[in-house]
Structures are given as C-alpha cells and as structure tokens.
Amino acid sequence: MPEISTNTLMLAIEAMARDTELTTRRMETEPAEVDEQEHLSEHVLDLQAALGELGGIYEKQRVEDPVLPSFDDLVASARSNIK
C-alpha cells in the first residue's frame, strides 16, 4: 500500500466527513427527483465505506503516534465545523 503522511490522511478524512454530512443534509432539505436521490444515497454510502477504510489506516498510524485525535473525534470535529 502506498504511504501517505498522517496530515494528508487527516485532511482526506475531514473532507470526506464534511462531504458526507453536506450530502446528507442536502438529501434531507432539498426535494430531488428519484434518480438524483438514488445517486446521492449511493454517494453517501460510497463515502461512508471509504471513510471506514481510511479510519482503519488512520487508527494504525495512531498506534505509532497516540497524541493524534481519535478517528471519531476527527470526524465529529469536521462535521461540527460546517456552517
């Protein structure tokens, strides 16, 4: 597996968490055609799966650097910073 820095991994996790949250909010607040709603739902599922994969990699890196925030704290912080 290619190596990436912890900072890059954290940025990717934060971006995906924000995208997941924003897409979910959009689905809840904006009416959409059935096809678009299905596409958005699939996109959220894909993002959640990718976040899970990145979370596993991140937690392995955290073992080496335990001062890093937990994956759950990182995701929660990214989602809470959305206006």
TISENU-402573 format. One record per residue (C-alpha): residue number from 1; x, y, z. Coordinates in steps of 0.05 Angstrom, whole numbers. Example, Ala and Ser with C-alpha at 12.3 -4.5 7.8 and 13.67 -1.06 7.14 Angstrom:
REM residues 2
<node n="1" u="246" v="-90" w="156"/>
<node n="2" u="273" v="-21" w="143"/>
REM end
This chain:
REM residues 83
<node n="1" u="0" v="0" w="0"/>
<node n="2" u="27" v="69" w="-17"/>
<node n="3" u="46" v="111" w="42"/>
<node n="4" u="16" v="179" w="55"/>
<node n="5" u="30" v="227" w="111"/>
<node n="6" u="-14" v="229" w="172"/>
<node n="7" u="-31" v="301" w="156"/>
<node n="8" u="-55" v="282" w="86"/>
<node n="9" u="-95" v="225" w="115"/>
<node n="10" u="-128" v="271" w="166"/>
<node n="11" u="-145" v="322" w="113"/>
<node n="12" u="-177" v="267" w="69"/>
<node n="13" u="-218" v="241" w="128"/>
<node n="14" u="-241" v="311" w="146"/>
<node n="15" u="-260" v="327" w="74"/>
<node n="16" u="-299" v="262" w="66"/>
<node n="17" u="-334" v="272" w="132"/>
<node n="18" u="-356" v="342" w="111"/>
<node n="19" u="-379" v="317" w="43"/>
<node n="20" u="-419" v="261" w="75"/>
<node n="21" u="-452" v="310" w="122"/>
<node n="22" u="-467" v="362" w="68"/>
<node n="23" u="-496" v="310" w="20"/>
<node n="24" u="-539" v="280" w="76"/>
<node n="25" u="-565" v="350" w="94"/>
<node n="26" u="-579" v="364" w="21"/>
<node n="27" u="-620" v="300" w="15"/>
<node n="28" u="-660" v="318" w="77"/>
<node n="29" u="-674" v="390" w="58"/>
<node n="30" u="-679" v="395" w="-18"/>
<node n="31" u="-730" v="358" w="-58"/>
<node n="32" u="-699" v="317" w="-113"/>
<node n="33" u="-720" v="271" w="-169"/>
<node n="34" u="-719" v="197" w="-153"/>
<node n="35" u="-657" v="185" w="-197"/>
<node n="36" u="-619" v="242" w="-164"/>
<node n="37" u="-639" v="219" w="-94"/>
<node n="38" u="-614" v="148" w="-110"/>
<node n="39" u="-549" v="177" w="-136"/>
<node n="40" u="-539" v="218" w="-74"/>
<node n="41" u="-555" v="159" w="-29"/>
<node n="42" u="-504" v="116" w="-66"/>
<node n="43" u="-453" v="172" w="-60"/>
<node n="44" u="-463" v="176" w="16"/>
<node n="45" u="-456" v="100" w="21"/>
<node n="46" u="-392" v="103" w="-20"/>
<node n="47" u="-364" v="159" w="24"/>
<node n="48" u="-381" v="121" w="87"/>
<node n="49" u="-346" v="59" w="61"/>
<node n="50" u="-285" v="100" w="42"/>
<node n="51" u="-285" v="134" w="110"/>
<node n="52" u="-285" v="65" w="142"/>
<node n="53" u="-225" v="44" w="102"/>
<node n="54" u="-187" v="108" w="117"/>
<node n="55" u="-207" v="101" w="190"/>
<node n="56" u="-173" v="34" w="194"/>
<node n="57" u="-109" v="62" w="164"/>
<node n="58" u="-112" v="123" w="209"/>
<node n="59" u="-120" v="81" w="272"/>
<node n="60" u="-58" v="40" w="253"/>
<node n="61" u="-19" v="105" w="246"/>
<node n="62" u="-47" v="129" w="313"/>
<node n="63" u="-14" v="69" w="347"/>
<node n="64" u="52" v="100" w="328"/>
<node n="65" u="30" v="170" w="348"/>
<node n="66" u="-21" v="165" w="404"/>
<node n="67" u="-27" v="241" w="413"/>
<node n="68" u="-68" v="244" w="349"/>
<node n="69" u="-143" v="252" w="359"/>
<node n="70" u="-185" v="190" w="352"/>
<node n="71" u="-218" v="177" w="285"/>
<node n="72" u="-287" v="190" w="315"/>
<node n="73" u="-264" v="257" w="344"/>
<node n="74" u="-233" v="277" w="278"/>
<node n="75" u="-298" v="261" w="240"/>
<node n="76" u="-342" v="295" w="293"/>
<node n="77" u="-298" v="357" w="291"/>
<node n="78" u="-302" v="362" w="215"/>
<node n="79" u="-377" v="354" w="215"/>
<node n="80" u="-387" v="405" w="271"/>
<node n="81" u="-348" v="458" w="234"/>
<node n="82" u="-399" v="460" w="177"/>
<node n="83" u="-440" v="524" w="177"/>
REM end
